Amino acid sequence: LVLNPDNSFEVQIDGLVKASGNLLSSMEPPVNPAQEIDDPSDFKPAEWVDEAKIDDPSAFKPSDWDEDAPMMMDDPSASK
């Protein structure tokens, strides 16, 4: 078996080429299959939302929320 960097191969017996081809296109299944196999029968539901973020109308900040508080606080017991 001779494998080449361009994904081609040859099968040689006693120095004679008996088979050759490409690992990605000549083999069934291919050595490197597709990342995702397409399913022709799949579809997005009618209520599917493509937005990255969806507002939650029932979400609210707690009553003691402090907008001026620092994002991070120092931990005096932590050591570096």
LOKE-79117 format. One record per atom (N, C-alpha, C): residue in one letter; x negated, y negated, z. Coordinates in Angstrom, 3 decimals. Example, Ala and Ser with C-alpha at 12.3 -4.5 7.8 and 13.67 -1.06 7.14 Angstrom:
[A,[-13.190,5.690,7.800]],
[A,[-12.300,4.500,7.800]],
[A,[-13.200,3.300,7.800]],
[S,[-12.850,2.250,7.080]],
[S,[-13.670,1.060,7.140]],
[S,[-12.900,-0.030,7.870]],
//
This chain:
[L,[-0.859,1.179,0.000]],
[L,[0.000,0.000,0.000]],
[L,[-0.897,-1.231,0.000]],
[V,[-0.677,-2.132,-0.934]],
[V,[-1.434,-3.372,-1.037]],
[V,[-0.455,-4.523,-0.856]],
[L,[-0.703,-5.337,0.187]],
[L,[0.122,-6.519,0.443]],
[L,[-0.681,-7.759,0.099]],
[N,[-0.059,-8.690,-0.613]],
[N,[-0.725,-9.927,-1.020]],
[N,[-0.126,-11.113,-0.273]],
[P,[-0.898,-12.209,-0.125]],
[P,[-0.413,-13.385,0.602]],
[P,[0.841,-14.017,0.000]],
[D,[1.107,-13.783,-1.282]],
[D,[2.296,-14.371,-1.912]],
[D,[3.524,-13.469,-1.760]],
[N,[3.475,-12.514,-0.813]],
[N,[4.559,-11.577,-0.498]],
[N,[4.788,-10.532,-1.581]],
[S,[3.850,-10.363,-2.480]],
[S,[3.971,-9.285,-3.454]],
[S,[3.289,-8.037,-2.888]],
[F,[3.687,-6.889,-3.407]],
[F,[3.113,-5.638,-2.928]],
[F,[2.931,-4.673,-4.089]],
[E,[2.056,-3.701,-3.873]],
[E,[1.857,-2.606,-4.813]],
[E,[1.705,-1.323,-4.015]],
[V,[2.319,-0.277,-4.494]],
[V,[2.114,1.042,-3.918]],
[V,[1.238,1.803,-4.910]],
[Q,[0.039,2.164,-4.449]],
[Q,[-0.896,2.861,-5.321]],
[Q,[-1.130,4.276,-4.803]],
[I,[-1.134,5.199,-5.718]],
[I,[-1.475,6.589,-5.387]],
[I,[-2.618,6.996,-6.320]],
[D,[-3.735,7.374,-5.703]],
[D,[-4.952,7.723,-6.453]],
[D,[-5.368,6.586,-7.387]],
[G,[-5.177,5.330,-6.932]],
[G,[-5.593,4.176,-7.722]],
[G,[-4.619,3.760,-8.800]],
[L,[-3.552,4.522,-8.989]],
[L,[-2.555,4.179,-10.003]],
[L,[-1.364,3.504,-9.329]],
[V,[-0.886,2.405,-9.909]],
[V,[0.251,1.665,-9.344]],
[V,[1.530,2.442,-9.634]],
[K,[2.210,2.874,-8.580]],
[K,[3.465,3.628,-8.716]],
[K,[4.681,2.731,-8.523]],
[A,[4.526,1.642,-7.721]],
[A,[5.626,0.703,-7.498]],
[A,[5.022,-0.645,-7.152]],
[S,[5.734,-1.700,-7.522]],
[S,[5.287,-3.050,-7.180]],
[S,[6.497,-3.959,-7.135]],
[G,[6.309,-5.104,-6.518]],
[G,[7.410,-6.057,-6.438]],
[G,[7.118,-7.127,-5.410]],
[N,[8.176,-7.747,-4.941]],
[N,[8.089,-8.822,-3.974]],
[N,[8.835,-8.383,-2.715]],
[L,[8.216,-8.608,-1.548]],
[L,[8.830,-8.180,-0.284]],
[L,[10.145,-8.892,-0.010]],
[L,[10.303,-10.124,-0.525]],
[L,[11.496,-10.898,-0.225]],
[L,[12.631,-10.668,-1.212]],
[S,[12.312,-10.255,-2.421]],
[S,[13.381,-10.110,-3.411]],
[S,[13.536,-8.685,-3.948]],
[S,[12.485,-7.858,-3.888]],
[S,[12.547,-6.519,-4.470]],
[S,[13.039,-5.460,-3.490]],
[M,[13.040,-5.787,-2.209]],
[M,[13.406,-4.793,-1.199]],
[M,[14.878,-4.958,-0.833]],
[E,[15.527,-3.862,-0.502]],
[E,[16.917,-3.911,-0.049]],
[E,[17.043,-3.143,1.251]],
[P,[17.275,-3.720,2.388]],
[P,[17.396,-5.159,2.624]],
[P,[16.023,-5.814,2.580]],
[P,[15.967,-7.123,2.359]],
[P,[14.676,-7.801,2.281]],
[P,[13.928,-7.729,3.611]],
[V,[12.610,-7.779,3.542]],
[V,[11.780,-7.722,4.743]],
[V,[12.069,-8.924,5.635]],
[N,[12.277,-10.079,5.035]],
[N,[12.611,-11.307,5.748]],
[N,[14.055,-11.675,5.402]],
[P,[15.051,-11.157,6.099]],
[P,[16.436,-11.468,5.726]],
[P,[16.769,-12.929,6.015]],
[A,[17.840,-13.390,5.462]],
[A,[18.286,-14.766,5.672]],
[A,[18.561,-14.991,7.155]],
[Q,[18.328,-16.240,7.624]],
[Q,[18.553,-16.568,9.029]],
[Q,[20.016,-16.345,9.412]],
[E,[20.920,-16.695,8.528]],
[E,[22.336,-16.572,8.825]],
[E,[23.020,-15.952,7.618]],
[I,[23.815,-14.962,7.877]],
[I,[24.536,-14.312,6.788]],
[I,[25.879,-15.007,6.648]],
[D,[26.176,-15.502,5.451]],
[D,[27.406,-16.240,5.219]],
[D,[28.608,-15.293,5.268]],
[D,[29.636,-15.726,5.985]],
[D,[30.883,-14.976,6.058]],
[D,[31.922,-15.748,5.255]],
[P,[32.302,-15.264,4.079]],
[P,[33.225,-16.023,3.238]],
[P,[34.616,-16.179,3.847]],
[S,[34.961,-15.370,4.832]],
[S,[36.306,-15.461,5.400]],
[S,[36.372,-16.362,6.633]],
[D,[35.224,-16.937,7.065]],
[D,[35.286,-17.792,8.249]],
[D,[35.693,-19.211,7.857]],
[F,[36.305,-19.909,8.795]],
[F,[36.754,-21.278,8.546]],
[F,[36.869,-22.006,9.881]],
[K,[36.852,-23.332,9.822]],
[K,[37.026,-24.138,11.033]],
[K,[38.511,-24.211,11.352]],
[P,[38.855,-24.110,12.629]],
[P,[40.259,-24.271,12.999]],
[P,[40.743,-25.689,12.693]],
[A,[42.019,-25.869,12.533]],
[A,[42.603,-27.173,12.198]],
[A,[42.301,-28.211,13.268]],
[E,[42.218,-27.807,14.546]],
[E,[41.985,-28.764,15.634]],
[E,[40.497,-28.970,15.921]],
[W,[39.599,-28.489,15.077]],
[W,[38.164,-28.612,15.274]],
[W,[37.750,-30.079,15.221]],
[V,[36.879,-30.487,16.150]],
[V,[36.383,-31.864,16.189]],
[V,[34.887,-31.851,15.900]],
[D,[34.453,-32.652,14.929]],
[D,[33.044,-32.691,14.539]],
[D,[32.250,-33.755,15.282]],
[E,[32.875,-34.504,16.175]],
[E,[32.176,-35.553,16.913]],
[E,[31.130,-34.933,17.846]],
[A,[29.997,-35.637,18.015]],
[A,[28.937,-35.142,18.894]],
[A,[29.390,-35.170,20.353]],
[K,[30.123,-36.214,20.719]],
[K,[30.639,-36.345,22.083]],
[K,[32.127,-36.644,22.011]],
[I,[32.850,-36.087,22.936]],
[I,[34.295,-36.300,22.984]],
[I,[34.625,-36.965,24.311]],
[D,[35.345,-38.070,24.257]],
[D,[35.754,-38.748,25.485]],
[D,[36.725,-37.877,26.267]],
[D,[36.541,-37.887,27.590]],
[D,[37.455,-37.161,28.473]],
[D,[38.324,-38.198,29.171]],
[P,[39.592,-38.319,28.803]],
[P,[40.443,-39.354,29.392]],
[P,[40.675,-39.147,30.888]],
[S,[40.485,-37.955,31.381]],
[S,[40.720,-37.714,32.807]],
[S,[39.451,-37.906,33.647]],
[A,[38.331,-38.221,33.009]],
[A,[37.078,-38.408,33.746]],
[A,[37.041,-39.807,34.367]],
[F,[36.479,-39.888,35.574]],
[F,[36.340,-41.186,36.237]],
[F,[35.153,-41.117,37.186]],
[K,[34.597,-42.287,37.512]],
[K,[33.483,-42.354,38.446]],
[K,[34.041,-42.319,39.862]],
[P,[33.310,-41.753,40.812]],
[P,[33.779,-41.724,42.199]],
[P,[33.925,-43.146,42.750]],
[S,[34.748,-43.313,43.756]],
[S,[35.032,-44.645,44.305]],
[S,[33.789,-45.291,44.916]],
[D,[32.803,-44.479,45.363]],
[D,[31.602,-45.049,45.975]],
[D,[30.442,-45.171,44.975]],
[W,[30.718,-45.141,43.679]],
[W,[29.688,-45.228,42.648]],
[W,[29.039,-46.597,42.680]],
[D,[27.706,-46.633,42.656]],
[D,[26.958,-47.887,42.718]],
[D,[26.160,-48.044,41.432]],
[E,[26.591,-48.969,40.564]],
[E,[25.898,-49.200,39.292]],
[E,[24.497,-49.752,39.497]],
[D,[24.238,-50.414,40.617]],
[D,[22.943,-51.034,40.858]],
[D,[21.943,-50.098,41.542]],
[A,[22.352,-48.906,41.885]],
[A,[21.454,-47.951,42.549]],
[A,[20.375,-47.504,41.560]],
[P,[19.157,-47.244,42.033]],
[P,[18.095,-46.796,41.109]],
[P,[18.421,-45.407,40.551]],
[M,[17.959,-45.169,39.334]],
[M,[18.219,-43.878,38.679]],
[M,[17.533,-42.737,39.426]],
[M,[16.324,-43.006,39.946]],
[M,[15.591,-41.990,40.705]],
[M,[15.095,-42.611,41.991]],
[M,[15.003,-41.809,43.014]],
[M,[14.510,-42.282,44.308]],
[M,[13.264,-41.498,44.662]],
[D,[12.328,-42.151,45.345]],
[D,[11.108,-41.485,45.772]],
[D,[11.420,-40.468,46.856]],
[D,[10.723,-39.349,46.826]],
[D,[10.866,-38.317,47.835]],
[D,[9.627,-38.400,48.731]],
[P,[9.778,-38.924,49.947]],
[P,[8.608,-39.099,50.816]],
[P,[7.961,-37.778,51.226]],
[S,[8.699,-36.680,51.184]],
[S,[8.124,-35.402,51.610]],
[S,[7.402,-34.680,50.455]],
[A,[7.504,-35.200,49.241]],
[A,[6.850,-34.552,48.100]],
[A,[5.380,-34.896,48.059]],
[S,[4.566,-33.943,47.623]],
[S,[3.130,-34.197,47.504]],
[S,[2.724,-33.929,46.059]],
[K,[1.690,-34.622,45.648]],
[K,[1.229,-34.481,44.247]],
[K,[0.081,-33.515,44.167]],
//
